[in-house]
Amino acid sequence: MTEDKVVNCPLLDKHIEDGLCLDIILAGNGELKKEAVPEVSDWEKAKHVCPGCQAYYK
């Protein structure tokens, strides 16, 4: 069993598993449907917050 790394998410203002972080990034980039990530309500904000985050997958 693998354990996800926990990262601080400035978008959601809480600690989240890195798998959710990746889902947010993929949805923001159009590679995953935004509906798959109901935790995010403001995708416009995500476009500005996520790329500046230390956990952002480049």
Contacts in CASP RR format, 6 or more apart in sequence:
PFRMAT RR
TARGET T0000
AUTHOR 0000-0000-0000
METHOD contacts of the structure
MODEL  1
MTEDKVVNCPLLDKHIEDGLCLDIILAGNGELKKEAVPEVSDWEKAKHVC
PGCQAYYK
4 17 0 8 1.000
4 18 0 8 1.000
4 19 0 8 1.000
5 17 0 8 1.000
5 18 0 8 1.000
6 15 0 8 1.000
6 16 0 8 1.000
6 17 0 8 1.000
6 18 0 8 1.000
7 15 0 8 1.000
7 16 0 8 1.000
7 17 0 8 1.000
7 18 0 8 1.000
7 21 0 8 1.000
7 54 0 8 1.000
7 55 0 8 1.000
8 14 0 8 1.000
8 15 0 8 1.000
8 55 0 8 1.000
9 15 0 8 1.000
9 16 0 8 1.000
9 20 0 8 1.000
9 21 0 8 1.000
9 24 0 8 1.000
9 53 0 8 1.000
9 55 0 8 1.000
10 49 0 8 1.000
10 53 0 8 1.000
11 24 0 8 1.000
11 40 0 8 1.000
11 45 0 8 1.000
11 46 0 8 1.000
11 49 0 8 1.000
11 50 0 8 1.000
11 53 0 8 1.000
12 39 0 8 1.000
12 40 0 8 1.000
16 39 0 8 1.000
18 55 0 8 1.000
20 37 0 8 1.000
20 39 0 8 1.000
21 55 0 8 1.000
21 57 0 8 1.000
22 57 0 8 1.000
23 32 0 8 1.000
23 36 0 8 1.000
23 37 0 8 1.000
24 37 0 8 1.000
24 39 0 8 1.000
24 40 0 8 1.000
24 46 0 8 1.000
24 50 0 8 1.000
25 50 0 8 1.000
25 56 0 8 1.000
25 57 0 8 1.000
26 32 0 8 1.000
27 33 0 8 1.000
27 34 0 8 1.000
27 36 0 8 1.000
27 37 0 8 1.000
27 40 0 8 1.000
27 43 0 8 1.000
28 34 0 8 1.000
28 43 0 8 1.000
28 46 0 8 1.000
28 47 0 8 1.000
28 50 0 8 1.000
34 40 0 8 1.000
34 43 0 8 1.000
40 46 0 8 1.000
50 56 0 8 1.000
END
